[in-house]
Amino acid sequence: MIGIVGGIGPLAGLDIATKIIEETKASTDQEHLSVLLWSQPGSIADRTAYLLGKETENPAFAIAKIVLALETAGATVVAVPCSTAHASRIFDVVQEELAKAQSNVKLLHLVEETASYIKAVHGSVQVGVLSTTGIKNTALYSQILAKHNLTTIETDDSLQEKVHAAIYDQTYGIKAISSPVSNRARQEIINAIAELKKKGAQLVILGGTEFPLAIHEKESDGLPIIDPNRILARALIREIDPQKLREE
């Protein structure tokens, strides 16, 4: 069984569950894979606030408890559809807690899967990264992409404020208005992609799992758009049953 730690954000969990269905070879209901989505947004502290020092509680402990609950319910491979949760200050603690509990579940790493995919499919390219400020400050994507000999291009500070607001602003950000996403949030993200292209990006990662709620296209401004949630969905299928994985 596939396990998904939901609630971070809530629609990101539903998004990856949908993409698991979309990426599975199946012609009947019964041919689809078993998936358990556990969404407890109220129990998990904000990841970005923690990384920016505005929240003292490490969300890793709540995430680990949910992973263990998913394992108890039968999950053998689990994913966390939240880029920020993969910052080492959070993800490393999750792994430590699972080790203490002698967990046997396989926990996939969203950013590692994304970097491996880009290297395999696109080769050595210059990668534009859109992310929240918390993720940018940790250099999570740039460090992991560098291990795969990929160059990272990020937004400057003034543009980063707008990208972050597209997620977190309480009047128009995706966390506040998500179905559908507000025109302003979508336009800020599109503008940021265009700026990354000007800086030399050859493709762009939607490095926050709520960005795909605004950008559904496979390309924007002529650049390939990389959706880590879809990559993670395909990785989960691969771990459970590679023969069920649709061709790209």
Buried (B, 14 or more C-beta within 10 A) or exposed (E): BBBBBBBBBBBBBBBBBBBBEEBBEEEEEEEBBEBBBBBBEEEBBBBBBBBBEEBEEBBBBBBBBBBBBBBEEEBBBBBBBBBBBBBEBBBEBBBEBBEEBEBEBBBBBBBBBBBBBBBEEBEEBBBBBBBBBBBBBBBBBBEBBEEBEBBBBBBEEEBBEBBBBBBBBEEBBBBEBBEEBBEBBBBBBBBBBBBBBEEEBBBBBBBBBBBBBBBEEEEBBEBBBBBBBBBBBBBBBBBBEEEBBEEE
